[in-house]
Amino acid sequence: MTQQPEKSKITSITEGSRAESTSGTGCSQELSLDGSQMNAPENGGSTQEELQIFQDKYLRLAAEFENYKRLAQREQSESIRFGNESLLKNLLPIIDNLERAIRCAKDAGTSGPLLEGVELTHKQFLETVSKQGVRQICSKGNPFDPAVHQAVTQVESGSVAPNTVVEEFQKGYFLHDRILRPAMVSVAKEKSDLTEPFST
């Protein structure tokens, strides 16, 4: 019998709090989905400025992504193009040895099926590496180029212009537009006019 007044008291307190929340000062506040208060911008100018800032950030981000994508594509293309560079470089000494064998056999006047077989093997090697983008560097008789030539020695010559490749000791090769191996050469220099004095 004593519990009924307390129940009615609780009900009245709840109703009173609801009335205060709805009446109050008479101003309503918007709440976001997470319960935080959302304040409307005081003027439309600040909203336009924020929109412009976000748009500039988006444009910069899009430009950076395009640059990164182009760089990644170029690196991938370079990796595919020069992926077998190490293998091709290791094949060059084999080609050198075949050329030496052919040259020695011809100098000795040797002929026959063995020499023909070595020449055929050499030819197949050159065809195989050329399909991968390997090509020889033309050296003898051309001006010395430190980008593609490695000078081993200099020789005096009166028949060719100075700084001209006179002899090629080891052939050089390109891989596409990159140096796979420089050519080892000897380079002409001006003939010295100095002569030994006569002994008396």
For each residue, the residues with C-beta under 8 A, 3 or more apart:
1: 4
2: 5 6
3: 6 7
4: 1 7 8
5: 2 8 9
6: 2 3 9 10
7: 3 4 10 11
8: 4 5 11 12
9: 5 6 12 13
10: 6 7 13 14
11: 7 8 14 15
12: 8 9 15 16
13: 9 10 16 17
14: 10 11 17 18
15: 11 12 18 19
16: 12 13 19 20
17: 13 14 20 21
18: 14 15 21 22
19: 15 16 22 23
20: 16 17 23 24
21: 17 18 24
22: 18 19
23: 19 20 26
24: 20 21 27
25:
26: 23
27: 24
28:
29: 37
30: 37 38 40
31: 35 36 37 38
32: 35 36 37 38
33:
34:
35: 31 32
36: 31 32
37: 29 30 31 32
38: 30 31 32
39:
40: 30
41: 44 46 47
42: 46
43: 46
44: 41 47 48
45: 48 49
46: 41 42 43 49 50
47: 41 44 50 51
48: 44 45 51 52
49: 45 46 52 53
50: 46 47 53 54
51: 47 48 54 55
52: 48 49 55 56
53: 49 50 56 57
54: 50 51 57 58
55: 51 52 58 59
56: 52 53 59 60
57: 53 54 60 61
58: 54 55 61 62
59: 55 56 62 63
60: 56 57 63 64
61: 57 58 64 65
62: 58 59 65 66
63: 59 60 66 67
64: 60 61 67 68
65: 61 62 68 69
66: 62 63 69 70
67: 63 64 70 71
68: 64 65 71 72
69: 65 66 72 73
70: 66 67 73 74
71: 67 68 74 75
72: 68 69 75 76
73: 69 70 76 77
74: 70 71 77 78
75: 71 72 78 79
76: 72 73 79 80
77: 73 74 80 81
78: 74 75 81 82
79: 75 76 82 83
80: 76 77 83
81: 77 78 133 176
82: 78 79 85 175 176 178
83: 79 80
84: 87 88 132
85: 82 88 89 175 178 180
86: 89 90
87: 84 90 91
88: 84 85 91 92 129 132 134 175 180
89: 85 86 92 180 181
90: 86 87 93
91: 87 88 94 95 125 129
92: 88 89 95 96 173 180 181
93: 90 96 97
94: 91 97 98 125
95: 91 92 98 99 122 125 126 129
96: 92 93 99 100 170 171
97: 93 94 100 101
98: 94 95 101 102 118 121 122 125
99: 95 96 102 103 122 171
100: 96 97 103 104
101: 97 98 104 105 118
102: 98 99 105 106 115 118 119 122
103: 99 100 106 107
104: 100 101 107 108
105: 101 102 108 110 111 114 115 118
106: 102 103 109 110 115
107: 103 104
108: 104 105
109: 106
110: 105 106 114 115
111: 105 115
112: 115 116
113: 116 117
114: 105 110 117 118
115: 102 105 106 110 111 112 118 119
116: 112 113 119 120
117: 113 114 120 121
118: 98 101 102 105 114 115 121 122
119: 102 115 116 122 123
120: 116 117 123 124
121: 98 117 118 124 125
122: 95 98 99 102 118 119 125 126
123: 119 120 126 127
124: 120 121 127 128
125: 91 94 95 98 121 122 128 129
126: 95 122 123 129 130
127: 123 124 130 131
128: 124 125 131 132
129: 88 91 95 125 126 132 134 173
130: 126 127 133 134 135
131: 127 128
132: 84 88 128 129 175
133: 81 130 174 175 176
134: 88 129 130 173 174 175 180
135: 130 173 174
136: 171 172 173 174
137: 148 149 171 172 173 174 182 183
138: 142
139: 142 148 149 165 168 171 172 183 185
140: 165 166 167 168 185
141: 160 164 165
142: 138 139 145 164 165
143: 163 164 165
144: 149 151 163 164 165 185 187
145: 142 148 149
146: 149 151
147: 179
148: 137 139 145 172 174 179 182 183
149: 137 139 144 145 146 165 172 182 183 185 187
150: 172 182 183 184 185
151: 144 146 154 185 186 187
152: 169 184 185 186
153: 186 187
154: 151 186 187 188 189
155: 166 167 186 187 188 189
156: 188 189 190 191 192
157: 160 164 166 188 189 191
158: 191
159:
160: 141 157 164 166 188
161: 164 188
162: 188 189 190
163: 143 144 187 188 189
164: 141 142 143 144 157 160 161 187 188
165: 139 140 141 142 143 144 149 168 183 185 186 187 188
166: 140 155 157 160 185 186 187 188
167: 140 155 185 186
168: 139 140 165 171 183 184 185
169: 152 184 185 186
170: 96 183 184
171: 96 99 136 137 139 168 183
172: 136 137 139 148 149 150 179 180 181 182 183 184
173: 92 129 134 135 136 137 180 181
174: 133 134 135 136 137 148 177 178 179 180
175: 82 85 88 132 133 134 178 179 180
176: 81 82 133
177: 174
178: 82 85 174 175
179: 147 148 172 174 175 182
180: 85 88 89 92 134 172 173 174 175
181: 89 92 172 173
182: 137 148 149 150 172 179
183: 137 139 148 149 150 165 168 170 171 172
184: 150 152 168 169 170 172
185: 139 140 144 149 150 151 152 165 166 167 168 169
186: 151 152 153 154 155 165 166 167 169
187: 144 149 151 153 154 155 163 164 165 166
188: 154 155 156 157 160 161 162 163 164 165 166
189: 154 155 156 157 162 163
190: 156 162
191: 156 157 158
192: 156
193:
194:
195:
196:
197:
198:
199:
200:
